[in-house]
Structures are given as C-alpha cells and as structure tokens.
C-alpha cells in the first residue's frame, strides 16, 4: 500500500542528504508541511516551518500533526571532537528525536544509519550506530525504516580528503558496500516513506541505490 504523507518532521536538513531530502519534500504536491528544526536558518518556503537553535532545546517545543519523520542526523568523530560527543549526536540525539516524533503522532520513522551497524561490534562507529538502531526499535514504532548506506558521495561544505579519493572507487564496489550518492539516498528515502508495512525494515546500500534511481 502507498501513502500520501502530508506533514513531515525532518531532522538534519542542513546535512549532505538532508538538504536533498528537504528540497524533494518541499517540491512534493502531497506534502503540505515540513517541520525542520535546525541550528542555522534554512531558505524560506511557504510549506516550511524552521525553528532555529540548539537541537535538543528545540525538540520539546516542536508541535503540530506529524505523519512521517525523517532523521538524517550524523557527524564524525573528528567533527564531534571525541567519541563521547559523537555518541551524543549519532545515538542519543537520534533516539531523543525518535521519541519526540512518536509523541507528535508520527507512525513511520526513517533513519539513516550505516553499513555494518551492530551493537556488538568491536568497531566504535559501527557499535554506536547499532546501539542507535536498537534504541529506536525499543520505541515500538508501527513502522521503522533503517537505511544503511555505505560511503555517502556528494559535495560537502567540509570536504573530506579520504572520502574524495575513495568516492570514485566506491561506486565500483558491488553489493551493500558500494558507495551511494546523497541525492540517490534522498530519493530512496522518499520512496520508502510511501510504502506502508508494519515493523522494522533494514535497507542496505545496494537496495537504496536501486530505489533512488
């Protein structure tokens, strides 16, 4: 079954994927409202509500009907400054967002995780992503879609040399480890939001690429 969501809650609208997703949402005729809290102002649009400030402070004040919520929050350990700060954004903040979205009536949450997310992993990054996923599952969402992209490709404000060098090669890797364009991921997330099914769905990078064509 396919839905036509009207009211969207979006976290991470200033990020690489979030920017593409926001543009898509604001140009969809079925979407009448996008609530997108952010740390810096977004471009004005008649269907956009953009509370500005510290994200954790904004969450309790968010209001209005929400049909579907997207979480595109994420950072790197280098950007965050420490493992603790990374954990606070990529796990704690995401889980807090999920809880607030549930309170606002959202039935479906779509979240960007990462390939090889595993709460038992010996790799810190993968373990945090896995713990985040488990935290969202514990919220008992009627519908939870977890996107696990591999290397995200696109023009960032903070260009990362290693990613720039790896991007061309990552596109040649088959299966779930192949890189994916942020625009493609955004398209896939929108398409996944239109599909109604119960429970948890995990979507790996290869399927995301197919859905986002």
Buried (B, 14 or more C-beta within 10 A) or exposed (E): EEBEBBBBBBBBBBBBBBBBBBBBBBEBEEBEBBBBBBEEEBEEBEBBBBBEEEBBEBBEEBEEEBBBBBBBBBBBBEEBEEEEEBBBBBBBBBBBBBBBBBEBEBBBBBBBBBBBBBBEBEEEBBBBBBBBBBBBBEEEBEBBBBBBBBBBBBEEEEEEEEBEEBBEEBBEBEEBBBBBBBBBBBBBBBBBBBBEEEEEBEBBBBBBBEBBE
